[in-house]
Amino acid sequence: MSEEKKEGKSRRELITMGSAFGLMGLAAAGAGGALFKYMMPVVSYGTPQKFLVPVKDLPDVGDELIFDDMKVILRRVDENKVAAISLVCTHLGCTVNVVETGFQCPCHGSQYDTDGIVVGGPAPKTLPWLEIKPVPGGQLEIDTGTALPEGTNFEIA
Ligand code: FES
């Protein structure tokens, strides 16, 4: 028997054990990283912004217009009324997709009806409805920093 073996474990056994513990550590770190990623927002909420939409570019009555870069959907309620709903998920801030039944978040599966009211998943509250103001020059200003009750419509004026 070699000198190494007399003292307990051979060098080979120690290296094997070290490798096994190293792999377990990596696996634990990977699992922890996946859990951390699940718990944290995958997108930034961003700074609230206001943006303009020309009245002449509004959708037809009953239609909607999506502003991907602003994460907003603009709804033409009737001839004189519009509404804007944020597409930022109230769970951790992913951008929700528009689906036939309303909105669905691709991150953790929250579901909202067509008014943005939560019908499933971890989202804690309704999608924010946004303030819309007429401004000079035949335009509407939509403020992504507001959060009004669902169903809030605005006169086009
Ligand atoms: S960010 Fe988690 S469900 Fe939307």
Boltz pocket constraint, residues with backbone or C-beta under 6 A from the ligand:
constraints:
  - pocket:
      binder: B
      contacts: [[A, 89], [A, 90], [A, 91], [A, 92], [A, 93], [A, 94], [A, 105], [A, 106], [A, 107], [A, 108], [A, 109], [A, 110], [A, 121], [A, 122], [A, 123]]
      max_distance: 6.0
